[in-house]
Amino acid sequence: MKKYILTTMLFFIGMTAFAQNPEYSGRPYLWQDKKLSDLERIEAQFDTKSKALGYGGVDILYTVFTDKSDIRFAKDKLPTFVIKVDKGIDPAEAYVILKATVKKKKRSFLVGSYAMGGKAKDTGEPKIKAVYKKLKDGIYEVKLPNDTSTGEYAFVPNSTEGMSMGNKIKITCFGID
């Protein structure tokens, strides 16, 4: 009987540890002090960048026309995020966290790269391997790896929707100092 009561108590403690639900599906939130807070949501424009007049290939990226996010975190105190996704969606496959290249007061997030003949090239480095942990159905905790370096970052939808010249999508940005 004691074992049953203890198990039941632990179950309810676990369920109430995260009682707040994110309002929007697909939008990451900051999880701090048992509260959800908004992060920077900004329009990013789809763009391509040719290398060596196209002979060096083409980079595909999203560009934000400011050089720094207003949402900042210390490198020694990395944030925890929460994201809500629709049933049957793996958040690790639906969203990618990318590190920006900052030049000329713009943040550019590399999402793909192709060689001259159209072959895909590995872009590996700007992608962050976050850890996703299920909190409850459709709601996941997202933690950055401890070796995350300083810089500008964004949660970017991992889809081809909106990928044509000049189109814009909303991405969620933050910075690590």
C-alpha positions as CSV (number, residue, x, y, z in Angstrom):
1,M,0.0,0.0,0.0
2,K,2.8,2.4,0.9
3,K,4.5,1.6,-2.4
4,Y,1.3,2.4,-4.3
5,I,0.9,5.8,-2.5
6,L,4.5,6.7,-3.1
7,T,4.2,5.9,-6.8
8,T,1.0,7.9,-7.1
9,M,2.6,10.9,-5.3
10,L,5.7,10.8,-7.6
11,F,3.4,10.6,-10.7
12,F,1.4,13.7,-9.7
13,I,4.6,15.6,-8.7
14,G,6.0,14.9,-12.1
15,M,2.8,16.0,-13.8
16,T,2.6,19.3,-11.9
17,A,6.3,20.1,-12.3
18,F,5.4,21.3,-15.7
19,A,1.8,22.5,-15.5
20,Q,2.0,25.5,-17.9
21,N,1.2,24.9,-21.5
22,P,2.8,26.8,-24.4
23,E,0.1,28.9,-26.2
24,Y,1.3,28.2,-29.8
25,S,2.4,25.0,-31.4
26,G,5.7,25.3,-33.2
27,R,6.9,28.3,-31.2
28,P,9.8,27.9,-28.8
29,Y,9.5,29.5,-25.4
30,L,12.0,30.2,-22.6
31,W,11.5,28.0,-19.5
32,Q,12.9,29.8,-16.5
33,D,11.8,29.9,-12.9
34,K,8.9,27.6,-13.7
35,K,7.5,30.2,-16.1
36,L,7.3,30.3,-19.9
37,S,8.4,33.5,-21.6
38,D,8.5,34.7,-25.2
39,L,11.7,34.8,-27.2
40,E,12.5,37.1,-30.1
41,R,10.3,36.3,-33.1
42,I,11.5,38.0,-36.2
43,E,11.0,37.7,-40.0
44,A,13.8,36.1,-41.9
45,Q,14.1,36.4,-45.6
46,F,15.0,33.5,-47.8
47,D,18.1,34.2,-49.8
48,T,20.9,32.5,-51.8
49,K,24.5,33.3,-52.0
50,S,26.6,32.2,-55.0
51,K,30.3,31.4,-54.5
52,A,32.8,32.2,-57.2
53,L,30.1,33.3,-59.7
54,G,28.2,30.0,-59.1
55,Y,31.2,27.8,-59.9
56,G,31.8,27.3,-56.1
57,G,28.2,26.4,-55.5
58,V,25.3,28.1,-53.8
59,D,24.5,28.6,-50.1
60,I,20.8,28.7,-49.1
61,L,20.1,30.8,-46.0
62,Y,17.6,32.9,-44.1
63,T,18.7,36.5,-43.3
64,V,17.6,38.7,-40.5
65,F,18.4,42.4,-41.0
66,T,19.7,43.1,-37.5
67,D,23.0,41.9,-36.1
68,K,22.0,40.9,-32.6
69,S,19.0,39.4,-30.7
70,D,17.6,41.4,-27.8
71,I,17.2,38.1,-25.9
72,R,20.6,37.2,-24.4
73,F,22.0,34.4,-22.1
74,A,25.3,33.9,-20.4
75,K,27.4,31.0,-21.8
76,D,27.8,29.6,-18.3
77,K,24.0,29.6,-17.7
78,L,22.5,28.2,-20.9
79,P,18.8,28.5,-21.2
80,T,16.2,25.8,-21.3
81,F,13.4,26.0,-23.9
82,V,10.0,24.4,-24.3
83,I,8.3,23.7,-27.6
84,K,4.8,22.4,-28.3
85,V,4.3,20.4,-31.5
86,D,1.3,18.7,-33.0
87,K,0.6,15.0,-32.3
88,G,2.9,12.7,-34.2
89,I,5.6,15.4,-34.9
90,D,9.1,14.9,-33.7
91,P,10.4,18.4,-32.7
92,A,14.0,17.4,-33.4
93,E,13.0,16.8,-37.0
94,A,10.6,19.7,-37.4
95,Y,13.0,22.4,-36.1
96,V,16.7,22.9,-36.2
97,I,18.8,25.3,-34.1
98,L,21.3,27.2,-36.2
99,K,24.2,29.4,-35.4
100,A,24.3,32.7,-37.4
101,T,27.1,34.3,-39.4
102,V,27.0,38.0,-38.5
103,K,28.2,40.4,-41.2
104,K,27.3,44.0,-42.2
105,K,24.6,44.2,-39.4
106,K,22.8,41.1,-40.7
107,R,22.4,37.6,-39.2
108,S,22.5,34.8,-41.8
109,F,21.4,31.3,-40.9
110,L,22.7,28.7,-43.4
111,V,20.1,26.0,-44.1
112,G,21.7,24.3,-47.1
113,S,24.6,24.3,-49.6
114,Y,24.9,22.9,-53.1
115,A,27.9,22.3,-55.3
116,M,27.9,23.6,-58.9
117,G,26.3,20.5,-60.3
118,G,23.5,20.6,-57.8
119,K,25.0,18.0,-55.3
120,A,24.2,18.8,-51.7
121,K,27.1,19.7,-49.5
122,D,27.4,19.1,-45.7
123,T,26.7,22.3,-43.7
124,G,27.2,20.5,-40.4
125,E,28.9,23.2,-38.3
126,P,26.0,25.7,-37.9
127,K,23.6,23.1,-36.7
128,I,23.3,22.7,-32.9
129,K,22.6,19.2,-31.5
130,A,20.0,20.0,-28.9
131,V,18.6,17.5,-26.5
132,Y,14.8,17.0,-26.6
133,K,13.0,15.6,-23.6
134,K,9.3,14.8,-23.6
135,L,7.5,16.6,-20.7
136,K,4.0,15.5,-21.7
137,D,2.1,14.8,-24.9
138,G,3.2,17.2,-27.5
139,I,5.4,19.3,-25.2
140,Y,9.1,19.0,-25.1
141,E,12.0,20.5,-23.2
142,V,14.9,21.6,-25.3
143,K,18.4,21.9,-23.9
144,L,21.5,23.2,-25.7
145,P,24.8,21.2,-25.4
146,N,27.2,22.4,-22.7
147,D,29.8,23.2,-25.3
148,T,27.5,25.7,-27.1
149,S,29.7,28.7,-28.1
150,T,28.9,32.4,-27.9
151,G,27.0,33.8,-30.9
152,E,23.6,34.4,-32.4
153,Y,21.2,31.5,-32.7
154,A,17.7,30.7,-34.1
155,F,15.1,28.0,-34.1
156,V,14.3,27.5,-37.8
157,P,11.5,25.4,-39.2
158,N,13.0,22.4,-41.0
159,S,10.7,22.5,-44.1
160,T,10.9,23.7,-47.7
161,E,7.7,25.7,-47.3
162,G,8.4,29.4,-48.0
163,M,11.8,28.6,-49.7
164,S,11.6,30.8,-52.7
165,M,13.4,34.1,-53.4
166,G,12.2,37.0,-51.3
167,N,9.8,34.9,-49.1
168,K,9.9,35.5,-45.4
169,I,9.3,33.2,-42.5
170,K,9.2,33.8,-38.7
171,I,12.1,32.4,-36.8
172,T,12.8,32.5,-33.0
173,C,16.2,34.0,-32.1
174,F,18.4,34.4,-29.1
175,G,22.1,35.1,-28.3
176,I,24.7,33.6,-26.1
177,D,27.4,35.9,-24.6
